[in-house]
Each structure stands twice: as C-alpha cells, then as structure tokens.
Amino acid sequence: MKKKTSGRAVRVDAALRARSPLITAAGARTLHALCEHPHAPRWNHAAGDRLQRADLDAVRKFADDLEARRGPRGPAPAPAILRWTASLAPRVPTFRDRIPAGFDLEAGWDAIPTMSREDVATRAGRLVPDDADLSRMIVYRTAGTTGHALLVPHDPRAAACYSPMLEFALRRHGLRPRFTDRMVACFLVGAQARTVTYPTVLSAWNGAGFAKLNLTAADWKAAGSPDRYFADLAPWFLTGDPVSFAEMLRTGIRHSPAALVTTAVAMSASLKKRLAKSCRCPVIDWYSLTETGPLGYACPRGRGYHVLPHDVHLEALDAAGRPVAPGARGEIAVTGGRNPFLPLLRYRTGDWGRLDFGRCPCGDPMPRLLDLEGRAPVVFRATGGSAVNPVDLSRVLREFPFVQHEFVQRRDLSCELTARPIPGVPRPMPAEVRAALRALLGPRAAVAVKFDAKLGSRAEGGKVEPYRSELLLED
C-alpha cells in the first residue's frame, strides 16, 4: 500500500510550478508516474494546490488547532464564534443586512435571520468581504445531486485544510498515515458519465500524490486498466461517495487501501459491510458539503458524527429558524468556517438531525450529530447495466428551462421525469428531453416526460425530491 515511486529526474516547467509552487523533485516523479502510467486514465484537467510557503504554515497551524482547541461545547455559540461574527459584521454585506450596528450577538443570536442555499445560489457576491483579496479566488461547482448545482468561491489555503481534517478522522479510527513525496496518498473515486479528472501532488501531505478519477469505461484505455492502475500506484486510502464505491465493487477493482472515507452519510449497512470485506479495511463515514467544508466524522464507537472542525458552530433549527430543544430533531445550520470568500452565518444545510453535547465514550469532547438525515445516495442504471450518477442527470436537465423536477427510476429500469417549466419561457418538446436522457440511460430506455406547472406547490416549503430510485446501490 505504501509503494514508492522512483526514476530519473522530471522537468518542472513554469506551468507546473504555477499550479504546485512547492513541488519537490521527488513529487515531480510521483506526478509523472500518475500521469504517464501505461494504464492511466484519460485526464481532462490540470490542477494543483497553489499553496505558498505561508499557506502551508497556516494549514499546519490549523492541524495543530484541530487537536488543541477541541473541547466541550454547548448550544450557544462559543466566544470565538461571536468574535468572528462581530469582525465580519461591518465588512460582509449579507452580515450587515442581518446584524444592525450595536447588536448584542450573545443575547440576540437566535434572532439573527438564517441563510439558505438561495443566498449562495443567487447572492454569493454579497458574502464576499468588502476588503477581500480576490486575486487567489478559485470557484468550485457543487455536485448538483439536489438538482441545482452551485458555484462556490473558495481559497487555496482553506481548501488545503481538508487534508488535516481527513488525517484527524483517520487517526481517530486508529490509522496514522505518514505521507511522503515518494508515494500516492489518495484517489478520489467518482462514477459519472463526465467529470473533471486530474493527477496532482499535495503540499499539505508532504508532496504526496493525489488523483481525482472517474470509473466510467470511456475514461480508460482498456477494461482491466482501472484494476492495474490502482494496483501499481497503490494509493494509501480512497475517498468517494457510496455510488462510486459501489461501482468500484461492480467493476472488480481489487485494491486494498488502509481506509475508505465516504463523502456522504447515507451509506447502507449492507454496502458498508461488503466494501469492508472486499477492500479489507475500515469504511469511515464523513459529513461534508462544498459550501461548508467538512463538518463531521463518524464516531469510532458508532455513536453518530463528531463535529470535526473547531472553527464552526452548529445548531438544530425548526422551520422558523429557532433553535429546537436540546436533543430534538432540527435542520442543521452552520456558522463560521475558514473560507474567506464564503463566511457562513446560520446557514441552513437542508440536512436534519439531533445535536448531543454530552460526553462520548470514544473520548472526543466535541458535540455529536445523531440521526443525521443527509442527502441519500441514489443510483440509477442504464439499460446496459452501468451506473448513472444523479450528477450526470443534473448536467443534462439544467440545459432545459425547468424550475424544479422529480426523476424516478423503477426496478424494471423504466423512468419518469416530472418537470416544472419556467413561466413565460417556451417549453421544450418532451421528445427533446427524452432524447437527452436516453443519451445517458441508453437509446431504448423507457422514459416518460411530463410537465407540471404546480410541481412543488403542493409540498411543504415548496420542496420536491429531485431523484428517487427503486434500485439499491448493491443491485
């Protein structure tokens, strides 16, 4: 699993140095091995962490604070969160809208209006501080599994903080990685019709290799290429969502990493058991959103999800935005974080659960999320049997003028799309929508398309479930 790369010197050109300013000679050889392996996938992107030395020092300080600043928390925001909010209130337009001058944050916290996905989707510019340095902004697109992808502004330093949080979660499960620039640390595994793929090295992991991969057959040179690539590059651990890990099982990849870290929280017990048996390693659940960054990791004793970062405050809210009683179920809201271009103030995630502030037998003093109801992973199948990710369906459907949609697949693989068109815009022909969906699902897929101008109006809060499937990930 800790296979080292070796070989002759590899030239580091200006473009590579710009993407990965801190790359070492050994790291360049590792990157070359990832790129040029005879069974490497067809890469479609070039990426790097863009970290400078000062950034790396800050990430290491954050890693130290993950340990040092852990402690019991209560339902009220900690003093550090109040200070963080007060510092941003005069400088962030959305904060100014919600926090009047002279407002007592500690006494009036519950009265601050909440934020929602709508704020990020349509008013992201109002979350950027007035004095922010925009020169290093990068933009991520969310997966779109809810049917509406977001463009999220981010920062290289904040993005690099994912690395120490992953290491912390691994350590809590008894694993102590020792990453070097002569090895591959991680593969991020995807299973989509089309997505960004790239190899790189990560300075936060001492220059170790990393690759974002896609398991769709079109991205590889031959049927056995993924298995050979995983075996030869030997990533220390893997991350991915349950759909992607289920596809990894189906395609017969035999790599045994130190751990699988799943980036969604609704993996079934049966799939988790199959993955652990097949890969001969622990499967660690992880709770994270693109807007918020990582929020929780699975308790080693199986007692929910411990809050992971020390610089966030979590609440459970009712429909009116008021905190629910301690231990009661509510919508999870987040304040804080380290993204300088997207500070969050009582941001409603759309996920539901209970917050427990009591002591946990595992020893982590941070609060726990219990009965977390996140966005459940949904798998669809093309008529040929290959997996179709909801992300791919989102990519197709967002090309049409729809406000909302519901897409359902039955066990016989027949599908039905119900869509709410944008008022005042010409509706697409059902045959046009059906043809676009069949490009993913197979040319003979049974796809029914209908329009409903009142879709969502009959549901509480106007919400609909955009994707449903009668198939199981294990199918």
N, C-alpha and C positions, 0 to 999 in steps of 0.2 A: 504493500500500500504506500510505502514511502519511497517509491522508486525515484532515483536521482537522474537528472539529465546531464549529459556531458557532450564534449565535442569541441570543434575548433571555434575560434572567436567569430562572433557575428557582428556585423557592422550596425551601429546605432545611428541612423540618419536623423536629420533635423525634424522630420515629421514624427518619428517615433519618440524622440526626445521631448517634443512639444506635448504629446499625449501622456507620456510617462517620464516626467522630468527626473525622477530619482532612480531610474532603471540601472541595474548593475550589469557587468559583463556576464555574470552567471545567469542573471534574469533574462538577458537578451537571448542566451542559448536556450533557456526554458521556453521562452516565447516562440523561438524558431522551431523547437520541437513540436509545440502545439500547432503551429501554422502549417508546417511542412510534412507532417507525418503522412505516410502513403495512404492511410485510411482516414485522414482528417475530413471533416465535413466541408461543404462549400460555404465559406464565410461570406457574409454580405455587408460587414461593417468593420470599421477600425475604431477602437476605443482605448482609453487609458484613464487612470485615476486623477491625473492632472495635479497631483499633490506637490507642493513645495516643501522645503525642509520645515518651515514654521508650521505648516499644516500638520505635518507628521508629528511634530512635538505636541500640538494641540490634541490630536487624536490619542496619543499615548497618555496625556493628562486626563482625557475623558475616560480611558480604560482604567486608570487608577481610581478615578472618582466612582466608577461603577461599583467598585468594592468598598471604598472608604465612606461613601455617602449613602449607603443602604441603611435603613432603619425603620422602625415602626412609623406608620402614617395613620392619620385619622381622616374623617370625611371632609374636613375643611382644608383648603389649600395651605401648603407649608409656607413659612415666611419667605423662602427663596422664590417660590412661585409668585407670591404677592409682589416682591421686589422686581421680578422680571416683568410682570404685567405693568407695574407702575412706570418702569423705564420705557416701555413701548407705547403707553397710552398717548403721549403727546406726539409720537412720531409715525404712527401707523393709522391711516385714515379709518379703517374698519374699527380699530380700537377707540379712536376719538369719537366715532359715531355712538359707541356703546358705553363709554366711560366719561361722564361730564367732569370738568375741572373741579377739583376738590372732593371728588367722590371717595368715600371710605370703602376701600376694597375689602377689607376684612369683615366689616359689618354688613356690607351690602352685596357680597359676592353672588348670592343666589338670585339677585335681581338683575344681574347683567344679562342682556339678551344673548341667546346662544347663536353660534354659527352653524351652517349646514353645508352640505355638498354644493348647494347653489352658490354660495359665496365664492367657492373655489372655481366653479364652472363658469360663472359669468362676471365675477368681480375680483379676480385674482390680483389685479393691479393695485387694488385698494388694501391689500395685505402686505405689500412691499413697503418697508420703512422709507420715509422721505429721504433719509440720508444714506440709503443702502448703496454699496459699491456694486454696480451691475456688471462689471467687466468679467466676472467669473461665473455668471449665472449659466446654469445648464437646465434643460427642460426635459422632464420625463412625461410620458403618456401612461396613464393608468391602464390596467389590462382591459377594462370595459366589460367585465363579467356581469355588471348590473345593466348593461345595455347602453351606457353613456360614458365613454372614456373622458378623462380629464387631462388637461395639460398642467403639470405641476412644476413650478420653478424650484430649482434646488441649487446646491452649492457643493463643490468637491469635498471640502472638509467635512461637512455634515454627512454626505453620502458615505465617506470613509468610516464614519462611526458605526456603520453596520458591522464592520469586521470585529471590533472588540466585543460587541454585543453577541455576535454569533459564538465567539470564543467563550464568553461567560456562560452562555447556555450549555455549550459542550462540557465545560468544566463541571457545571452543576450536575451533569449526568455521568461524571466520572472519567471524562476524556480530556486529555491535556495535549493539544496539538503543539508541535514545535516546527513551525513553518520556516523554510529557508528558500533562497532564490534558486535552489537546485532541484526543486520539487514542484508538483502541481498540488495546490491546496484544495481546490473546489471546482466542480462542474455545477452550473445552474442548468437544470434539465427542463426543457419545455416540450410540449407536444401540440403544435399548432400548424395550420396549413402554411402560414407565413409569419415570420417574426424576425427580429434583429438577432444576428448571431455574430460572435466575435471572440477571439482569444486576447488575453492581456496578462499583465503582472500587477500585483497589488503591493504597494509600498507598506501599507499597514500590516501586511503579513510577510515582512522582510523580503519583498520582491518575489514571493511565490507565485506560481502560475494560477490562472483562473480562466474559465471559458464558459460562455453562455451558448448552449447547444439546443438544437431542435431535433426531435426524433423522427420527424416526417421523412419518409423514404426518399423524397425528392432532394433532400439536403445532403444525401450521402452517395458515395460512388458505387457501392455495392451492398447487397443485402446484409452481409456479415461485417460491414465496416464499423458500425457503432460498437459492436462487441469487441472487435480488435482494438479500436481506438481507446475505449475505456480500459481495457486490459493493459495496454502498453503505456499509456500516460498515467494511470493509477492515481486518480485524484483522491486525496485523503478523505474527503467527505463530499456528499452531494446535497444540493438543495433543489426544491421544486415543489409544485403543487400536487395534490393527490391524483389528478388526471394524468399528469406527466409520469408520475411514478408507476401508476397502473399500466401505462403504455410501455414503460421500460420493462415491466414484467412480461407483457404480451410479446414484445419483440425479442425476448430471450437474452438480454444483456446480463452477463454473469459476474460482473464486478462486485467485490465485497468491500465496501468502504468502511471507515471507522464509524460512520453515522449517516443517517438520512435526516435532514431537517426539512420538515414540510411547512411551506409558507401559507397554508390555510388551516383552519381549525376544525373543519368538519370531516376529517378522515374517518371512515367507518372502522370499527374494531376488527372486522374480518380482513379488510385490506391491510391494516397496520400489522396484523399478525402474519399475513402472507409475505409482506415486504421484509419484516424482521427475519423470518425463516429463510427466505430466498437470498437476502443480502448478508445474513449472519451478522447483524449489527442492530443497535438501538434505533428506533424511529422517534424523533423528538419533534413534537408539535411546537409551532411558533406563531404568534399573532402579530401581524404587521399590515399596515396599509401604506400605499405610496404617499398619501397626504401627511401621515403622522410619523412614518418610520416605524421601527419595531416597538411594540408595546408590551408584549408578554411572552414568556416561555413556559412550557409545561413543567409543572412541579415534579421533581423526581419521585415523589411519593404518590403521584396521581391525584393530587388534590387541587385541581384547577390550574390556572395560569398565574404565575407571579408577575407583577409589574416589573419590567426589565430595566428601563432607563430611570435614573434618579431625577431627571430634569423635566418630568411631566407630572401633571395632576389629573387623575381620572375620577369621574363622577358617574353615577347612575341616575338618570333623569326620567321624569314622567313626560307625558305628551306636551305639557305646558312649559317644560324646561325647568321644573322644580326638582330638587333632589328627592329621591324616594327615601323611605325609612331605611335605616341600616339593615343590610342583608336582603332587601327587597329587590325584585327584578326591575330593571330600567334600561333605557338606552345609554350606551357608553359614550361619554363626552370627554374630550381631551383638551387640556391647556398646557402650553409650554412647548418643549422641543428645542432643537438646535438648528433648524433650517432658517437662515437669516432672511430668506425671501418668502417664507410662508409661516409666520408665527400664528399659532392657533389659540383662540380664546373660546373655551367651552364649545369646542367643535363636535357636533353630533355625528358619530361614525355610521349610524344605521345598524350597528350591531347591538345585541341585547345580552344582558347577563346580570349577575349579582356581584357586589364588591364585599369582600370579607377582610376586615382589618385585624383579625385576631392572630395569635401565634400559630405557626405551621410547624408540624413535627419535622419537616425537612431542614429547618434551620434558617431559611431565608426570611428576614423580618419584613420584607416588602408585602404590601397588600396582594390579595389574590382575586382574580376574576373567576367566578364559578358559574356553571351552567351557561357558558358563553355560546350564544347563538349567532355565529358569523354567517357569512355568505357561503352556503353549502356548495361544495364542488359538484358540478353537473357534467355528465359525459353524454355525448351523442355519438352515434355510429353512422358512417356512410354505408351505402348498400353493399360495398365490398368488405365491410368489417372493420375498417380503420377508424380510429378515434377522431372525432371532430370537437375541437375546443370551443366553448362559448365565445372566447375572444375572436375566433375566426368568424363566427356568425355576426358578432358585433361589427366587425370590419365591413362585412357585406351590407348589413342593414343600415349602417349610418350613411350610406350613399343615397338612401331614399328619404323623402321628406316626412319622416314619422316623428311624432311627439313621444309615443310610448309603444311598446309591443309586448306580446306574450308569444313565446315559441315553445311548442310541446312536441316531444317525440314519444310515440307509443312503443311497446315491446316488439311489435311487428315491423319497426323502423319507419312507419308512416309518420308524417309530421303535419302540424297545423300552425300557421302564423296568423295571429290576430294583431292588427296594427291600427293605431290612431293617427290619421294623417294630420299634417299641419294645416290649420284652416286657411283658406284663401290661396292655397298652392295647388296646382293641378296634381291629381293623384296619379301615381304610376299605374300601369296596367298590371293586373295580377300575374299575367304570363311573364312579364318582365321580372317581377320579384321572384317568381318561381324559378325562372331560368338562372338567376344569380345564386339562389340557394342550391340548386342542383349542381352547380359548379363545384360545391363543397361536398354535397351529400351523395352525388352520383347521378348520372344522366337519366336514370329510370326511377329515381326516388319519388315516392308518393308524397307530394307537398300540396296541402290546401292553403290558400291565401284568402283572407277576408279582411275587410276594413270595418272599424267600429269607432265612430266619432265620439262615443261616450265611454270608451275604454278608460278605466281609472276613476271615472266619476262615481261609480257605484261602490268603490272600495274606500275604506277608512284612510284618510290622509291622501287620497288620490294615488296610492301606490299600487303597482301591479308586480307580479312575479315574472320577470322577463324571460327566464329559462326554466323549463321543467322537463324531466325525462323519467320514463318508467324503467330505464336501464340502470343497472348498478355499475359502479366503477369496476367491479370484479368480473362483470359479464364479458 
